[in-house]
Amino acid sequence: MARPFVVINVAASLDGKIDTIERRGAPISSERDRDRVDQLRAASDAVMVGSRTLHDEDPRLTVRSSTLQADRVARGEPANPAKVAVATRLGLKPDARFLSAGPARIILFTARTAVDAALGHGLLTAQGVEIYPTDGPQVDLATVMAKLVELGIRRVLVEGGGSLNFELLRLGLVDEVQLYLAPTIFGGATAPTLADGAGLLRADAVALERVQVEPWQDGGLVLRYKVKPR
Ligand SMILES: NC(=O)c1ccc[n+]([C@@H]2O[C@H](COP(=O)([O-])OP(=O)(O)OC[C@H]3O[C@@H](n4cnc5c(N)ncnc54)[C@H](OP(=O)(O)O)[C@@H]3O)[C@@H](O)[C@H]2O)c1
């Protein structure tokens, strides 16, 4: 099945946590890293998040830099990449920045069973949100990727969280993983990590090839890995 080029990006503490045990979207990136992520967004056709990240962080997912936005427009692209969320159960508040920050195309993938009930379907379609139900109790991520290609999206930046990242990696739907490792330790067995979910046995582990290591003055480390084909 055709799918876009998919990059996962996270900011993590040295012990691999992408948030503290509070799960409220603790700041981890340095200012320079926020610029790196902005460039990644500006180079993407879509930015994707899982529903708990939407709920916990209330992210804008737009390009911060007006120069990068102007560059996109000059290339004939919209100022911001499309915002894509996978969410079956959690309701989106009408004032969520996912909906209000823009301008941006907004695409929501839901489980068919939940499309009318929890998500306020009428409200969202009134706001111009494109809603695509998929089969199964959770959103079918392979179908999501195929649909995104159909919608003209060739490059997707996934910005978490750990459950969505894991499922995409498990299903072989990721091409590249980038991370900013911050010089800090959060600890906590329940704090989210780059890849959570059910976990993989050693024989099924996702193999990576390191393509970039950059130590930064702010004490952080930027790492980039390609996902090896299975
Ligand atoms: N530091 C970073 O770079 C970074 C980036 C992003 C997030 N975070 C942190 O990560 C945490 C959130 O991560 P999380 O693992 O709890 O949640 P998540 O990955 O953001 O969202 C997972 C949710 O997405 C929905 N979903 C629907 N279909 C799915 C599928 N096929 N596979 C996986 N999920 C599917 C499910 O919720 P429904 O049943 O409600 O649909 C699922 O519970 C927060 O603390 C956030 O701050 C950190």
The ligand as a MOL file (V3000), in Angstrom:
LIG
                    3D

  0  0  0     0  0            999 V3000
M  V30 BEGIN CTAB
M  V30 COUNTS 48 52 0 0 0
M  V30 BEGIN ATOM
M  V30 1 N 8.4360 15.3530 24.0860 0
M  V30 2 C 7.8330 15.1040 22.9610 0
M  V30 3 O 8.4380 15.1860 21.8910 0
M  V30 4 C 6.3800 14.7290 22.9590 0
M  V30 5 C 5.6580 14.7720 21.7680 0
M  V30 6 C 4.3210 14.3930 21.7900 0
M  V30 7 C 3.7170 13.9640 22.9720 0
M  V30 8 N 4.4410 13.9460 24.1090 0 CHG=1
M  V30 9 C 3.8220 13.4720 25.3580 0
M  V30 10 O 3.3340 12.1430 25.1670 0
M  V30 11 C 2.2230 11.9290 26.0420 0
M  V30 12 C 1.0720 11.3850 25.2390 0
M  V30 13 O 1.4150 10.1400 24.6970 0
M  V30 14 P 0.4200 8.9020 24.8220 0
M  V30 15 O 1.1720 7.6840 24.4600 0
M  V30 16 O -0.2460 8.9370 26.1520 0 CHG=-1
M  V30 17 O -0.7110 9.2240 23.7590 0
M  V30 18 P -0.6970 9.5460 22.1680 0
M  V30 19 O 0.2170 8.6190 21.4630 0
M  V30 20 O -0.5750 10.9990 21.9670 0
M  V30 21 O -2.1940 9.1780 21.8080 0
M  V30 22 C -2.6050 7.8410 21.8840 0
M  V30 23 C -4.0880 7.7740 21.6540 0
M  V30 24 O -4.3710 7.9550 20.2620 0
M  V30 25 C -5.5690 7.2600 19.9660 0
M  V30 26 N -5.3810 6.2880 18.8950 0
M  V30 27 C -6.3250 6.0070 17.9900 0
M  V30 28 N -5.8970 5.0500 17.1700 0
M  V30 29 C -4.6520 4.7060 17.5700 0
M  V30 30 C -3.7290 3.7450 17.1100 0
M  V30 31 N -3.9890 2.9380 16.0640 0
M  V30 32 N -2.5570 3.6300 17.7510 0
M  V30 33 C -2.2710 4.4130 18.8080 0
M  V30 34 N -3.1330 5.3560 19.2920 0
M  V30 35 C -4.3220 5.4890 18.6760 0
M  V30 36 C -5.9700 6.5130 21.2500 0
M  V30 37 O -6.8370 7.3470 22.0190 0
M  V30 38 P -8.4150 7.3710 21.8090 0
M  V30 39 O -8.9160 6.0310 22.1830 0
M  V30 40 O -8.8780 8.4430 22.6800 0
M  V30 41 O -8.6010 7.6510 20.3860 0
M  V30 42 C -4.6790 6.4440 22.0170 0
M  V30 43 O -4.8930 6.3130 23.4010 0
M  V30 44 C 1.9150 13.2670 26.6770 0
M  V30 45 O 2.4830 13.3060 27.9660 0
M  V30 46 C 2.6070 14.2650 25.7610 0
M  V30 47 O 2.9440 15.4470 26.4160 0
M  V30 48 C 5.7530 14.3210 24.1380 0
M  V30 END ATOM
M  V30 BEGIN BOND
M  V30 1 1 1 2
M  V30 2 2 2 3
M  V30 3 1 2 4
M  V30 4 1 4 5
M  V30 5 2 4 48
M  V30 6 2 5 6
M  V30 7 1 6 7
M  V30 8 2 7 8
M  V30 9 1 8 9
M  V30 10 1 8 48
M  V30 11 1 9 10
M  V30 12 1 9 46
M  V30 13 1 10 11
M  V30 14 1 11 12
M  V30 15 1 11 44
M  V30 16 1 12 13
M  V30 17 1 13 14
M  V30 18 2 14 15
M  V30 19 1 14 16
M  V30 20 1 14 17
M  V30 21 1 17 18
M  V30 22 2 18 19
M  V30 23 1 18 20
M  V30 24 1 18 21
M  V30 25 1 21 22
M  V30 26 1 22 23
M  V30 27 1 23 24
M  V30 28 1 23 42
M  V30 29 1 24 25
M  V30 30 1 25 26
M  V30 31 1 25 36
M  V30 32 1 26 27
M  V30 33 1 26 35
M  V30 34 2 27 28
M  V30 35 1 28 29
M  V30 36 1 29 30
M  V30 37 2 29 35
M  V30 38 1 30 31
M  V30 39 2 30 32
M  V30 40 1 32 33
M  V30 41 2 33 34
M  V30 42 1 34 35
M  V30 43 1 36 37
M  V30 44 1 36 42
M  V30 45 1 37 38
M  V30 46 2 38 39
M  V30 47 1 38 40
M  V30 48 1 38 41
M  V30 49 1 42 43
M  V30 50 1 44 45
M  V30 51 1 44 46
M  V30 52 1 46 47
M  V30 END BOND
M  V30 END CTAB
M  END
